[in-house]
């Protein structure tokens, strides 16, 4: 149970959001300050751990699964309470901004990140929970595009989630967000064409996802008011931007060789950036061990490994996400590393 308990670290950020809702004031900014202020500093001092647990110690115990499942009611409780406070309390603008950013942080971590893990699982329950979490960011198309697109086309020009060398985060964001939606539609069109159905058929999951998202926002407006729906859209936007920052960091400048037109070398650990900084690993359910995730996508988070061929980030995810917001500094740090990583691939 001790090994499993270390992942309770992931509940620090939702605790920060809860404290902001309870006490208000400066506490509303606690989650983003911890995530992007305190955590990078702590990661610097705590450092990395590249050791891999033995297969027996990372056994498939249900505790690891329940630590994921509990994110679902917790996230939605915090999100709905945040919407209630934003629409029923008279707050100064800076406090409203703190609540939106804090909720956006947990939407990006407890929402999209946990959905990412659950979306790779085999059971219908876990896949359903992945959809519930993705709804918090209006990001349901991710379920189609990530599993059937990103993992297939990672490191190629066809993958919207792979940042190109020399591409700033801001340019990547403007390309990736619509690109992933278009990719999801194309993947569904291919699937339906094979079945002899129209791409505009109601069997198109993307169309059903868009309808479900629109219905959900409409339901918020009817039950909590138009202002609540507006606040929700802002919070979802923050969550999306944060996760796009993660995508940018994970794959920047790493490409696969094209063996022949339309055929690329197989995905290997060298095609994703890895980070073994302990705190980030725990708070993001090992998402930072991204090289092994792409090498073997079916691995559960607690069994992901450090693999020597994987290129290593010089800092943890929070620090690298901040660095990505300053393109000249990002290019200076990461371009030489990307060159070295491709030379060793």
Secondary structure as UniProt FT lines:
FT   HELIX           2..5
FT   HELIX           6..11
FT   HELIX           12..23
FT   HELIX           25..29
FT   HELIX           30..33
FT   HELIX           34..38
FT   HELIX           39..46
FT   TURN            55..58
FT   HELIX           62..88
FT   HELIX           93..106
FT   HELIX           107..113
FT   HELIX           114..119
FT   HELIX           124..135
FT   TURN            136..138
FT   HELIX           141..145
FT   HELIX           146..150
FT   HELIX           151..153
FT   TURN            154..155
FT   TURN            157..158
FT   TURN            160..161
FT   TURN            165..166
FT   HELIX           169..194
FT   TURN            195..196
FT   TURN            199..200
FT   TURN            202..203
FT   HELIX           205..224
FT   HELIX           226..251
FT   TURN            252..253
FT   STRAND          258..260
FT   TURN            261..262
FT   STRAND          263..264
FT   HELIX           269..271
FT   STRAND          273..274
FT   HELIX           278..283
FT   TURN            284..288
FT   HELIX           290..295
FT   TURN            297..298
FT   HELIX           301..303
FT   TURN            308..309
FT   STRAND          311..312
FT   HELIX           317..324
FT   HELIX           327..344
//
